[in-house]
Amino acid sequence: MLESILVTFSIGAVSGVALSYASKLFYVYEDPLIAKVEGLLAGANCGGCGFAGCSAAAEAIVNDKAPANACILIDEENIREIAAITGAHAGPPEPPSSYNNCSGGKRATDRFIYSGIWSCTAAAALYGGNRDCAIGCLGFGDCIRACRFNAIKMGGHGFPVVDYDKCVGCGACEASCPKTILEVKTLSQRLFHLSSAGDPLAPCSQGCPAEIDIPRYIDHIRNMRYEEALDTIREKNPMPLSCGRVCPHPCESLCRRGIADEPVSINQLKRFVADYEMNSGRRLPIACSPATGKRIAIIGGGPAGISCAYFLRRAGHHPEIFEAMPKLGGMLRYGIPEYRLPKKILDWEIQGILKLGIESHTNVRLGLDFDFCSLVAAGFDAVFFSVGAWKDYNLGIPGEELSGCMTGINFLSRVGGSKPPAIGKRAAVIGGGNTAIDCCRTLIRMGLDKVYLVYRRTRKEMPANEAEIVAAEHEGIEFVFLAAPNKIIADEEKQVAGLEYLAMELGKPDASGRHRPVPIEGSEQILAVDTVITAIGQSPLLSFRGRGNRLDDLNISRWNTFEVEPSTCQTNVPYIFAAGDAATGPALVVDAIGGGRKAARSIDLFLRGEEVNPQEDALLNKPIGESIFPSVPGVRPMGRIGLDEIDVTNRIQTFAEVDLTISERDALAESNRCLSCCRLCYNVDTH
């Protein structure tokens, strides 16, 4: 008995010594900070932070491989405690959420029917799936089964619907989807995503320079969810009030209903929902990401500059706008007349954007009131140029120096700035674009007896918006086509007394595809006018260059615009970016807004220390060939709503807004004309 006890004791002693030695030999140190940090995490092991679980996330945070705010489920107090433990500084996280891009569902046509396969992954492995649409939802619900939080359900139309209140952005649904229909993105990622060739886009969205998800916001209107509609628009366009009034809606030219019927009145629906907020007496909240501390100088407070500042602010950065004019707005304020865009509406829209926390400085001109070096010295991390096309072209004919001659932008900006120039009783406006039309319609409202529009081609070749040309015709503007100004005639007091022009005929097409006007010898004619306004084109005013700083290194095109990489808006100086008229020359307001967002995406990459590369497969307003149809079976005419406007007799007596916002009844009726198109599928008319 004693021997057994002694043997057992000896074995135990030997084992103890061995284990003691082994513990020293194989000891693994565990940082106590990891346990403390893990105790402050959510414990859900959801994977939303990008790590396998909370233990792995805690280890990454302690080892500086993840920020203190990596966990998407904890509150700010826990984040502060984690930051205190690790000695880091962190604001609240930018939570990701799942987002469904496809609205095809049951209406998507099948190539064939699978028997016994009820998995999207399995179906996709066999010939890419049963749908005609190569990128559409297969509808078997792998994403629903993968979600641990019951945040996804199969909607009545046969595609997954996300419950954003339950979604934690863990990414399980995205990982389970073989077609990337469900994508988990942060706010910044959604804001900066450019439409790509792999997206399930309707043709109208492909044609929108701002890349708005048009079918989605029209569906919100159809269901009277106006706030959601406005949120959808503002994800890509911060200025729906202004765009709803001045945009020539290129999206409508690609509307599928327009193939068999009149296109949906997309722009009027956008204006309706934007006016809904303005007239509601309150501003809808706009979410912004946590502050990054990065500062960006925006040179120019027009639509491109305001758009860029808006998206950078929503991404958490700190943009400051520097504007040479007394107020922000650029050409929206000083180039578009009051009867098209009332200044009080523009003011309301800009004020809402600035309330996000964007600083602005007006009446300050680069190169005069401050210089470029001072911006760098002040700690700005990037600079964005959106200076606008304020420099008018001249005709180069005798008499342009006479009293009574002026340029289009100068004239409109003085009227828009409440300092209209002295005008006679008979005027000729030279040009065929929107600026020329705006000048004509403004002159009529100033009480002139006669206003001529002189254009060297025919009405068919005019680049102005068709609706504006028609409005000018209704208001009594007299068009003088195939006429090239030859000289401006003076009276004894060196005042304008007439415009001499040569009659033209159309010759062979030029580089633009339009027929070149050729003068007819001996065809001189004279218009008796006392005012001549030239509106034949503009270019950016870059007078701030040539002062011996980094701006002199910038590449400038022969059109006096910044040379940029078109898909990123980055110049040859890495921290300088440009978009809008400063990069493209005169273009649409919606083009400038889209350019501002594209530039903001690149600036965000630059500020985060990432490569400023073009987004893969970005469309950049090029249509997807397979989505453009020659016909749309199942669609019948339903009657587009008319344009409500002030009658001609009354409107030419005032600068009151001509076009009126549609009623809620008309908006609901028009939204029901939308076919809710996706890439290939659409709703047929069943009534």
C-alpha positions in Angstrom: 0.0 0.0 0.0 2.8 2.4 1.0 4.7 1.5 -2.1 1.7 2.3 -4.3 1.4 5.7 -2.6 5.1 6.4 -3.0 5.0 5.4 -6.7 2.0 7.5 -7.4 3.5 10.4 -5.6 6.7 10.0 -7.5 4.9 9.9 -10.8 3.0 13.1 -9.9 6.1 14.9 -8.8 7.9 14.0 -12.1 4.8 15.1 -14.1 4.6 18.3 -12.2 8.3 19.1 -12.9 7.8 18.2 -16.5 4.7 20.3 -16.9 6.4 23.2 -15.2 9.3 23.0 -17.5 7.0 22.6 -20.5 5.0 25.6 -19.6 8.1 27.7 -19.7 9.3 26.1 -22.9 6.0 26.4 -24.7 4.6 29.4 -23.0 2.5 31.7 -25.3 2.0 35.2 -24.1 -1.5 36.6 -24.5 -1.8 40.4 -24.4 -4.3 41.2 -21.6 -5.5 44.2 -23.7 -7.0 41.7 -26.2 -9.3 40.3 -23.6 -10.3 43.8 -22.4 -11.1 44.9 -26.0 -13.0 41.7 -26.8 -15.1 42.3 -23.7 -16.2 45.7 -25.2 -17.2 44.2 -28.6 -20.7 43.0 -29.4 -19.9 39.3 -29.1 -22.1 38.5 -32.2 -19.2 37.1 -34.3 -21.1 38.5 -37.3 -18.1 39.2 -39.4 -19.2 42.7 -40.2 -15.8 44.1 -39.2 -14.1 41.9 -41.8 -12.6 39.5 -39.3 -13.5 35.9 -38.5 -15.0 36.8 -35.1 -14.7 39.1 -32.1 -11.5 37.5 -30.8 -9.8 38.0 -34.1 -11.1 41.6 -34.3 -9.9 42.4 -30.8 -6.4 41.1 -31.7 -6.4 43.2 -34.9 -7.5 46.3 -33.0 -4.8 45.9 -30.3 -2.1 45.3 -33.0 -3.1 48.4 -35.0 -4.4 46.3 -37.9 -8.0 47.6 -37.4 -9.4 50.9 -36.0 -11.0 51.2 -32.6 -14.4 51.6 -34.4 -14.1 48.4 -36.4 -17.1 46.8 -34.7 -20.3 48.0 -36.4 -22.6 47.0 -33.6 -21.3 48.8 -30.6 -22.1 52.4 -29.5 -19.8 55.4 -29.1 -19.1 54.8 -25.4 -17.6 51.4 -26.1 -15.6 52.9 -29.0 -14.2 55.5 -26.7 -13.2 52.9 -24.1 -11.5 50.8 -26.7 -9.7 53.8 -28.0 -8.5 54.6 -24.4 -7.2 51.1 -24.0 -5.3 51.0 -27.2 -4.2 54.7 -27.1 -6.0 55.4 -30.4 -8.4 58.1 -31.6 -11.6 57.1 -33.3 -14.9 58.5 -34.1 -18.1 56.4 -34.6 -17.9 53.8 -37.4 -19.5 54.1 -40.8 -21.8 51.2 -40.7 -22.3 49.2 -43.9 -25.6 47.8 -44.9 -26.9 45.5 -47.6 -28.3 47.0 -50.8 -30.4 45.2 -53.4 -29.7 46.4 -57.0 -32.0 44.2 -59.0 -35.7 44.7 -59.5 -36.3 41.9 -62.0 -37.7 39.0 -60.0 -40.6 37.1 -61.3 -40.9 39.2 -64.5 -37.4 38.2 -65.7 -37.8 35.7 -68.5 -36.4 32.1 -68.2 -34.2 30.4 -70.7 -35.2 27.0 -69.2 -36.5 25.6 -66.0 -34.3 23.7 -63.5 -35.8 20.6 -61.9 -34.8 19.9 -58.3 -32.4 22.8 -57.9 -33.4 25.3 -55.3 -30.1 27.1 -54.7 -28.8 30.2 -56.5 -25.2 29.0 -56.3 -26.1 25.6 -57.8 -28.2 27.2 -60.5 -25.5 29.7 -61.4 -23.0 26.9 -61.7 -25.1 25.4 -64.5 -24.8 27.6 -67.6 -24.9 30.8 -65.4 -28.5 30.3 -64.3 -31.9 30.0 -65.9 -32.5 33.8 -66.5 -32.0 35.5 -69.8 -30.4 38.4 -67.8 -26.9 37.4 -67.1 -26.6 39.6 -64.0 -30.2 39.4 -62.6 -31.4 37.8 -59.4 -32.1 34.0 -59.6 -34.6 34.2 -56.8 -33.9 30.9 -54.9 -33.1 32.8 -51.7 -29.5 31.8 -50.7 -29.1 35.3 -49.2 -32.1 34.8 -47.0 -30.9 31.6 -45.6 -27.4 33.1 -45.0 -28.6 36.0 -43.0 -28.4 35.4 -39.2 -30.4 38.5 -38.3 -33.6 37.9 -40.3 -32.9 41.1 -42.2 -33.8 39.8 -45.7 -37.0 38.4 -47.0 -38.3 37.4 -50.4 -40.5 40.2 -51.7 -43.8 39.7 -53.5 -42.2 40.4 -56.8 -39.6 37.6 -56.5 -36.5 39.4 -55.4 -34.9 39.9 -51.9 -35.9 43.0 -49.8 -33.6 44.3 -47.1 -34.9 45.4 -43.7 -32.4 48.1 -42.9 -33.4 48.3 -39.2 -32.2 44.7 -38.8 -29.3 44.6 -41.2 -25.9 44.8 -39.5 -23.8 44.7 -42.7 -22.1 41.5 -41.9 -21.8 40.5 -45.6 -23.2 37.0 -45.3 -25.8 37.7 -47.9 -23.3 39.2 -50.4 -21.0 36.2 -49.9 -23.8 33.8 -50.6 -25.0 35.6 -53.8 -23.4 34.3 -57.0 -24.6 37.4 -59.0 -23.7 40.1 -56.5 -27.3 41.3 -56.5 -26.9 42.1 -52.8 -23.9 44.3 -52.0 -22.8 45.4 -48.6 -21.7 49.0 -48.7 -21.0 51.9 -46.4 -22.6 55.3 -47.1 -19.5 56.6 -48.8 -19.3 53.5 -51.0 -22.9 54.0 -52.2 -22.3 57.8 -52.8 -19.2 57.3 -54.8 -20.2 54.2 -56.8 -20.2 55.1 -60.5 -22.6 53.2 -62.8 -20.8 50.3 -64.3 -21.3 47.8 -67.1 -22.1 45.1 -64.6 -25.0 47.0 -62.8 -28.6 46.1 -63.4 -29.5 49.6 -64.8 -32.5 50.9 -66.6 -31.8 52.8 -69.8 -32.9 56.1 -68.2 -30.4 55.7 -65.4 -27.7 55.0 -67.9 -28.5 58.3 -69.7 -28.6 60.4 -66.5 -25.3 62.4 -66.2 -25.8 62.3 -62.4 -26.5 58.5 -62.5 -29.6 58.7 -60.4 -31.5 55.4 -59.8 -34.6 56.8 -61.6 -36.9 53.7 -61.5 -36.3 53.4 -57.7 -37.3 57.0 -56.9 -40.3 56.8 -59.2 -41.4 53.6 -57.4 -41.2 55.5 -54.1 -43.4 58.3 -55.6 -45.8 55.7 -56.8 -46.1 54.4 -53.3 -46.3 58.0 -51.8 -43.0 57.5 -50.0 -41.7 60.9 -51.0 -39.0 61.2 -48.4 -37.5 58.0 -49.6 -37.7 59.2 -53.2 -35.7 62.3 -52.3 -33.1 60.3 -50.4 -32.6 58.2 -53.5 -32.2 61.3 -55.7 -29.8 62.9 -53.2 -27.6 59.9 -53.2 -26.4 61.0 -56.6 -27.7 64.6 -57.1 -27.7 67.2 -54.2 -29.6 69.8 -56.2 -33.0 68.3 -57.3 -34.8 71.7 -56.9 -32.6 73.4 -59.5 -32.2 70.4 -61.8 -35.9 69.8 -61.7 -36.2 73.3 -63.3 -33.3 73.6 -65.7 -32.3 70.0 -66.7 -33.1 69.1 -70.4 -33.6 65.5 -69.1 -31.4 63.5 -71.5 -32.7 60.5 -69.4 -36.1 60.8 -71.1 -34.6 60.2 -74.5 -33.7 56.6 -73.4 -37.0 55.9 -71.6 -38.4 52.6 -72.8 -42.0 53.8 -72.7 -40.9 56.4 -75.2 -40.4 53.7 -77.8 -44.1 52.8 -78.0 -45.5 55.9 -76.3 -44.3 59.3 -75.0 -41.5 59.0 -72.4 -42.2 59.3 -68.7 -41.9 62.9 -67.5 -38.9 62.0 -65.3 -37.8 65.6 -64.7 -41.2 66.8 -63.6 -41.4 63.9 -61.1 -38.0 64.9 -59.7 -39.1 68.5 -59.3 -42.4 67.4 -57.7 -40.6 65.4 -54.9 -38.0 68.2 -54.4 -40.7 70.8 -54.1 -42.6 68.5 -51.7 -39.8 68.9 -49.1 -39.4 72.7 -49.7 -43.1 73.2 -49.2 -43.4 70.9 -46.2 -41.9 73.4 -43.8 -39.0 71.2 -42.8 -35.8 69.8 -44.1 -35.3 66.1 -44.4 -32.1 64.9 -42.6 -29.1 64.0 -44.7 -26.7 61.5 -43.3 -23.0 62.2 -43.1 -20.1 59.9 -42.2 -17.9 60.5 -39.2 -15.3 63.4 -39.5 -12.0 62.5 -41.1 -10.2 65.8 -40.4 -9.3 66.1 -44.1 -9.7 69.6 -45.6 -10.4 70.4 -49.3 -10.4 73.8 -50.9 -13.2 74.1 -53.5 -12.4 77.0 -56.0 -15.7 78.0 -57.5 -19.2 77.8 -55.9 -21.2 76.7 -59.0 -23.0 73.4 -59.4 -19.8 71.4 -59.8 -18.2 72.9 -56.7 -21.3 72.6 -54.6 -21.8 69.0 -55.7 -18.2 68.1 -54.9 -18.4 69.8 -51.5 -21.7 68.0 -50.7 -20.4 64.5 -51.4 -17.1 65.1 -49.7 -18.9 66.4 -46.6 -21.2 63.3 -46.6 -18.1 61.2 -46.7 -16.8 62.9 -43.5 -14.3 65.4 -45.0 -14.3 69.1 -44.5 -14.6 71.1 -47.7 -14.5 74.9 -47.9 -15.9 76.8 -50.9 -14.2 80.0 -52.2 -16.4 82.0 -54.6 -15.5 85.2 -56.5 -19.1 86.4 -56.8 -21.3 87.8 -54.0 -23.3 84.6 -53.7 -22.9 80.9 -54.4 -24.6 79.2 -57.4 -22.4 80.1 -60.3 -24.2 79.9 -63.6 -27.3 78.7 -61.8 -27.6 82.1 -60.2 -25.9 84.4 -62.7 -26.5 82.6 -66.0 -30.0 81.2 -65.7 -32.8 83.8 -65.6 -35.3 84.2 -62.7 -38.2 83.0 -64.8 -36.6 79.6 -65.1 -35.0 79.3 -61.7 -36.2 81.7 -59.0 -33.3 82.9 -56.8 -35.2 82.2 -53.5 -35.5 78.5 -54.5 -31.8 78.3 -55.3 -31.0 80.0 -52.0 -33.1 77.5 -50.1 -31.4 74.6 -51.8 -27.9 75.9 -51.3 -28.6 76.8 -47.6 -29.6 73.2 -47.0 -26.4 71.9 -48.4 -24.2 74.3 -46.4 -26.1 73.3 -43.2 -24.3 69.9 -43.5 -21.2 71.7 -42.2 -19.7 73.2 -45.4 -17.9 76.5 -45.0 -18.1 79.1 -47.8 -16.3 82.3 -48.5 -17.8 84.7 -51.1 -16.4 87.8 -52.8 -12.9 86.3 -52.8 -11.0 85.8 -56.0 -8.0 83.5 -56.4 -5.0 85.4 -57.4 -6.4 88.7 -56.1 -7.8 88.2 -52.6 -5.8 85.1 -51.8 -3.2 83.0 -53.6 -2.7 79.3 -54.2 0.3 79.1 -51.8 -1.8 80.3 -48.9 -4.2 77.4 -49.4 -1.3 74.9 -49.2 0.1 76.7 -46.2 -3.3 76.7 -44.5 -3.3 72.9 -44.4 -5.7 72.0 -47.2 -5.1 68.4 -48.3 -6.5 68.7 -51.8 -7.8 71.4 -54.2 -10.8 71.2 -56.5 -11.3 73.7 -59.4 -14.8 74.4 -60.7 -14.4 78.0 -61.8 -17.1 78.0 -64.6 -17.0 79.3 -68.1 -17.3 83.0 -67.5 -15.2 84.2 -70.5 -17.4 85.0 -73.6 -16.2 84.6 -77.1 -16.2 87.7 -79.4 -17.3 87.7 -83.0 -14.3 89.5 -84.3 -16.2 91.9 -86.5 -16.1 95.7 -86.8 -18.2 97.6 -84.3 -18.1 95.3 -81.3 -16.6 98.1 -79.2 -19.6 100.3 -79.6 -21.9 101.3 -76.8 -24.8 98.9 -76.9 -22.7 95.9 -77.5 -22.3 93.3 -74.8 -21.8 89.5 -74.4 -24.4 87.0 -73.2 -22.9 85.9 -69.9 -22.1 89.5 -68.9 -25.6 90.5 -69.7 -27.3 87.7 -67.8 -25.0 87.9 -64.8 -25.8 91.6 -64.5 -29.5 91.0 -64.7 -29.1 88.1 -62.2 -27.1 90.3 -59.9 -29.9 92.9 -59.8 -27.7 95.4 -61.8 -29.2 95.2 -65.3 -27.4 97.2 -68.0 -29.1 100.0 -70.0 -31.0 98.5 -73.0 -32.6 100.2 -75.9 -35.9 99.1 -77.6 -34.7 96.8 -80.4 -32.1 94.1 -79.8 -30.3 91.3 -81.8 -28.9 88.3 -80.0 -26.3 86.3 -81.9 -26.1 82.6 -81.3 -28.1 79.4 -81.2 -27.5 77.9 -77.8 -29.3 78.1 -74.4 -27.5 81.3 -73.4 -28.7 83.0 -76.6 -32.3 81.9 -75.9 -32.1 83.0 -72.3 -30.9 86.4 -73.4 -33.8 86.8 -75.8 -36.5 85.7 -73.3 -35.0 88.1 -70.7 -35.0 91.0 -73.1 -38.7 90.5 -73.9 -39.4 90.7 -70.2 -37.4 93.9 -70.0 -40.0 95.5 -72.3 -38.2 95.7 -75.6 -40.3 96.3 -78.7 -38.4 93.8 -80.9 -35.9 91.0 -80.2 -34.2 89.1 -83.0 -32.2 85.9 -82.6 -29.6 85.7 -85.4 -28.2 82.3 -86.1 -25.9 81.2 -89.0 -27.5 77.8 -89.4 -31.2 76.6 -89.5 -33.5 75.9 -86.6 -32.7 72.2 -87.0 -29.1 72.7 -86.1 -29.7 74.9 -83.0 -28.0 73.4 -80.0 -30.5 75.0 -77.5 -33.1 72.8 -75.8 -36.1 72.3 -77.9 -38.5 73.3 -75.2 -36.7 76.6 -74.8 -36.7 77.3 -78.5 -40.5 76.7 -78.6 -41.0 78.9 -75.6 -39.1 81.7 -77.3 -41.2 81.3 -80.4 -44.4 81.6 -78.4 -43.1 84.7 -76.6 -42.6 86.6 -79.9 -38.8 86.2 -80.6 -38.1 86.6 -84.3 -35.6 84.1 -85.6 -33.3 85.1 -88.4 -31.7 81.9 -89.7 -28.8 81.4 -92.1 -27.4 84.8 -91.2 -23.8 85.5 -90.3 -23.0 88.9 -88.7 -20.7 91.0 -90.8 -20.4 94.3 -88.9 -22.2 96.4 -86.3 -23.2 99.8 -87.6 -22.8 103.0 -85.5 -24.7 106.2 -85.4 -23.2 109.7 -84.9 -22.8 109.2 -81.1 -21.0 105.9 -81.5 -24.1 104.0 -80.4 -25.3 100.8 -82.1 -27.7 101.6 -84.9 -27.9 98.3 -86.8 -26.4 94.9 -87.4 -25.3 94.0 -90.9 -25.3 90.3 -91.8 -24.7 88.1 -94.8 -27.2 85.5 -95.9 -25.8 81.9 -95.8 -26.5 78.6 -97.3 -25.6 75.1 -95.9 -22.6 73.4 -97.5 -20.9 70.1 -96.6 -20.9 68.8 -93.1 -18.1 69.9 -90.8 -16.2 68.0 -88.1 -19.3 68.1 -85.8 -21.5 66.5 -88.4 -23.5 69.7 -89.0 -23.6 71.3 -92.4 -21.1 74.1 -92.7 -22.8 77.5 -93.4 -21.3 79.2 -96.5 -21.9 83.0 -97.1 -23.7 84.1 -100.2 -21.8 86.9 -101.9 -23.6 90.3 -102.2 -26.4 89.2 -99.8 -25.8 91.9 -97.1 -28.9 92.9 -95.1 -29.3 95.2 -92.1 -31.4 94.8 -88.9 -32.3 98.1 -87.3 -31.3 97.5 -83.7 -29.8 99.6 -80.9 -28.5 96.6 -78.8 -26.4 93.6 -79.9 -25.7 90.7 -77.5 -23.1 88.1 -78.6 -23.7 84.6 -77.2 -21.6 82.3 -79.3 -19.8 80.4 -76.7 -17.7 80.6 -73.5 -14.6 79.3 -71.9 -13.2 79.2 -68.3 -11.5 82.3 -67.0 -8.1 81.1 -65.7 -6.5 84.5 -65.0 -5.1 83.2 -61.7 -2.3 81.3 -63.5 1.1 82.7 -64.3 2.0 83.8 -60.8 4.9 81.5 -60.2 3.2 78.8 -58.2 2.2 75.2 -58.7 -0.8 76.2 -60.9 1.7 77.1 -63.6 2.6 73.4 -63.8 -1.0 72.4 -64.7 -1.7 71.2 -68.3 -4.2 73.4 -70.0 -6.0 72.5 -73.2 -6.3 74.6 -76.3 -9.9 75.4 -75.2 -8.5 77.0 -72.0 -9.8 74.1 -69.8 -7.9 72.0 -67.2 -6.6 68.8 -68.7 -7.8 66.0 -66.5 -8.1 62.2 -66.6 -11.8 62.0 -67.7 -12.7 59.1 -65.5 -11.1 60.6 -62.3 -11.0 64.4 -62.8 -7.4 64.4 -61.6 -4.9 66.8 -63.1 -1.2 66.2 -63.7 -0.6 67.7 -60.2 -1.8 64.8 -58.0 -3.6 66.9 -55.3 -5.4 69.2 -57.8 -8.7 68.1 -59.4 -11.2 69.8 -61.7 -14.6 69.2 -63.1 -17.6 71.0 -64.6 -17.0 73.8 -67.1 -13.5 74.2 -65.9 -12.7 70.7 -67.3 -15.2 70.2 -70.1 -16.1 73.6 -71.3 -19.7 74.8 -71.2 -22.1 71.9 -70.6 -25.3 71.1 -68.8 -25.9 71.8 -65.1 -26.5 68.1 -64.5 -23.2 67.3 -66.2 -21.4 69.6 -63.8 -23.2 68.0 -60.8 -22.2 64.5 -62.0 -18.6 65.7 -62.6 -18.5 67.1 -59.0 -19.5 63.7 -57.6 -17.0 61.9 -59.8 -14.2 64.3 -58.6 -15.3 63.8 -55.0 -14.8 60.1 -55.4 -11.3 60.6 -56.6 -10.5 63.1 -53.9 -11.8 60.7 -51.3 -9.4 58.0 -52.6 -6.5 60.5 -52.6 -7.3 61.6 -49.0 -7.4 58.0 -47.8 -4.0 57.4 -49.3 -5.3 55.0 -52.0 -4.5 55.0 -55.7 -6.7 57.3 -57.7 -7.7 54.8 -60.3 -10.8 54.8 -62.6 -13.6 52.6 -61.4 -13.5 49.3 -63.2 -16.2 49.1 -66.0 -17.5 52.6 -65.2 -20.1 53.5 -67.9 -19.4 57.2 -67.9 -22.8 57.7 -69.7 -22.2 55.2 -72.4 -25.4 53.0 -72.8 -25.3 49.3 -72.3 -26.1 47.9 -75.8 -28.3 44.9 -74.8 -30.6 47.2 -72.7 -31.5 49.4 -75.6 -34.6 47.9 -77.3 -36.1 48.6 -80.8 -39.5 47.7 -79.5 -41.3 47.1 -76.2 -44.1 44.5 -76.5 -46.9 44.9 -74.0 -46.7 48.7 -73.7 -49.6 50.9 -74.9 -50.0 54.7 -75.0 -51.2 56.1 -71.7 -50.9 59.9 -72.2 -48.1 61.8 -70.6 -49.0 64.6 -68.3 -48.9 68.1 -69.8 -46.7 71.0 -68.8 -48.4 73.5 -66.6 -47.2 77.0 -67.3 -48.2 80.6 -67.1 -49.9 81.8 -70.4 -47.7 83.8 -72.8 -49.6 87.1 -72.4 -49.0 87.3 -68.7 -45.6 85.7 -68.4 -43.7 88.1 -70.7 -44.8 91.0 -68.4 -42.9 89.5 -65.4 -39.9 87.5 -64.3 -42.2 85.1 -62.4 -41.4 81.4 -62.9 -43.0 80.2 -66.1 -43.2 76.4 -65.6 -45.2 75.2 -62.6 -44.8 72.1 -60.4 -47.2 69.3 -61.2 -49.8 68.3 -58.6 -49.6 65.3 -56.4 -52.5 63.7 -58.4 -50.5 64.2 -61.7 -47.3 62.9 -60.1 -49.0 59.7 -59.0 -50.6 59.3 -62.4 -47.3 59.9 -64.2 -45.3 57.6 -61.8 -47.7 54.8 -62.8 -46.6 55.2 -66.5 -43.1 54.1 -65.5 -42.3 50.6 -66.5 -39.9 50.1 -63.5 -37.3 48.9 -66.0 -34.2 47.0 -65.1 -31.4 45.9 -67.5 -33.7 43.7 -69.6 -37.0 43.3 -67.9 -39.8 45.8 -67.4 -43.5 45.8 -66.4 -46.0 45.4 -69.2 -49.3 47.4 -69.2 -52.1 45.2 -67.8 -54.9 47.8 -67.7 
